[in-house]
Amino acid sequence: MPLRRSLSALIAGLLLAQCAPAQAESIVRLPAAKIDPAVNAKRATAILAGGCFWGVEGVFSHVKGVISVESGYHGGSAATAKYELTHDGTSGHAEAVRIVYDPSQVSYGTLLRVLFSVIADPTLKNRQGPDVGPQYRAAIVPVDATQRRVATAYLAQIRSGRFFDKPVVVPIESYKRFYRAEAYHQDFMRRNPRHGYIVRWDAPKLAALRKLYPQLTNPTPAP
């Protein structure tokens, strides 16, 4: 969320939170991935985008098997991997997260299931929630051939299952380089639980994770 809009978003979020019970914008109980091979490693990395990285990081930090999550930028160059250059949508970057996880506890397919069940609406192009622009696009960024295979199959699976009223348009993007975001963006949801944007748009996503997939939820967030 652009910090230049933070005051207005805070006011709007607080008003919305007071007027009606907050709920996640898109909650869909999706099936487990049919193609999701085991990975023989103690650690693996996933890069995913699903709108403002505050909530994406915050929700994934509560998924069992996730070791760490960090907010950052993917898709553009090193020169434009800065918040003030990304928020206007011309940098090529998407707000994204880098997830380090234990494949013996949580699979890549499960991470995709969580992403599209409670975090991001895969039918939206270049927007999520109140945020509009290519920097807020949902995207899958496989880091190897196995992840690309799982991602391709899972998108086909949820398309054929007709879980959404509109076409699934989320892209699979080629990995370039992930750039860690500024320190004040890291762990933002945990550090600012009463922020208006978090209250309105992100806390409901975490609540949805706990409701839909309690077996996947870790009450203590990963760092």
Secondary structure in CASP SS format (residue, H / E / C, confidence):
PFRMAT SS
TARGET T0000
AUTHOR 0000-0000-0000
METHOD secondary structure of the structure
MODEL  1
M C 1.00
P C 1.00
L H 1.00
R H 1.00
R H 1.00
S H 1.00
L H 1.00
S H 1.00
A H 1.00
L H 1.00
I H 1.00
A H 1.00
G H 1.00
L H 1.00
L H 1.00
L H 1.00
A H 1.00
Q H 1.00
C H 1.00
A C 1.00
P C 1.00
A C 1.00
Q C 1.00
A C 1.00
E C 1.00
S C 1.00
I C 1.00
V C 1.00
R C 1.00
L C 1.00
P C 1.00
A C 1.00
A C 1.00
K C 1.00
I C 1.00
D C 1.00
P C 1.00
A C 1.00
V C 1.00
N C 1.00
A C 1.00
K C 1.00
R C 1.00
A E 1.00
T E 1.00
A E 1.00
I E 1.00
L E 1.00
A E 1.00
G E 1.00
G C 1.00
C C 1.00
F H 1.00
W H 1.00
G H 1.00
V H 1.00
E H 1.00
G H 1.00
V H 1.00
F H 1.00
S C 1.00
H C 1.00
V E 1.00
K C 1.00
G C 1.00
V E 1.00
I E 1.00
S E 1.00
V E 1.00
E E 1.00
S E 1.00
G E 1.00
Y E 1.00
H E 1.00
G C 1.00
G C 1.00
S C 1.00
A H 1.00
A H 1.00
T H 1.00
A C 1.00
K C 1.00
Y H 1.00
E H 1.00
L H 1.00
T H 1.00
H C 1.00
D C 1.00
G C 1.00
T C 1.00
S C 1.00
G C 1.00
H C 1.00
A E 1.00
E E 1.00
A E 1.00
V E 1.00
R E 1.00
I E 1.00
V E 1.00
Y E 1.00
D C 1.00
P C 1.00
S C 1.00
Q C 1.00
V C 1.00
S C 1.00
Y H 1.00
G H 1.00
T H 1.00
L H 1.00
L H 1.00
R H 1.00
V H 1.00
L H 1.00
F H 1.00
S H 1.00
V H 1.00
I H 1.00
A C 1.00
D C 1.00
P C 1.00
T C 1.00
L C 1.00
K C 1.00
N C 1.00
R E 1.00
Q E 1.00
G C 1.00
P C 1.00
D E 1.00
V E 1.00
G C 1.00
P H 1.00
Q H 1.00
Y H 1.00
R C 1.00
A E 1.00
A E 1.00
I E 1.00
V E 1.00
P C 1.00
V C 1.00
D C 1.00
A H 1.00
T H 1.00
Q H 1.00
R H 1.00
R H 1.00
V H 1.00
A H 1.00
T H 1.00
A H 1.00
Y H 1.00
L H 1.00
A H 1.00
Q H 1.00
I H 1.00
R H 1.00
S H 1.00
G C 1.00
R C 1.00
F C 1.00
F C 1.00
D C 1.00
K C 1.00
P C 1.00
V C 1.00
V C 1.00
V C 1.00
P C 1.00
I E 1.00
E C 1.00
S C 1.00
Y C 1.00
K C 1.00
R C 1.00
F E 1.00
Y E 1.00
R E 1.00
A C 1.00
E C 1.00
A H 1.00
Y H 1.00
H H 1.00
Q C 1.00
D C 1.00
F H 1.00
M H 1.00
R H 1.00
R H 1.00
N C 1.00
P C 1.00
R C 1.00
H C 1.00
G H 1.00
Y H 1.00
I H 1.00
V H 1.00
R H 1.00
W H 1.00
D H 1.00
A H 1.00
P H 1.00
K H 1.00
L H 1.00
A H 1.00
A H 1.00
L H 1.00
R H 1.00
K H 1.00
L H 1.00
Y C 1.00
P H 1.00
Q H 1.00
L H 1.00
T E 1.00
N C 1.00
P C 1.00
T C 1.00
P C 1.00
A C 1.00
P C 1.00
END
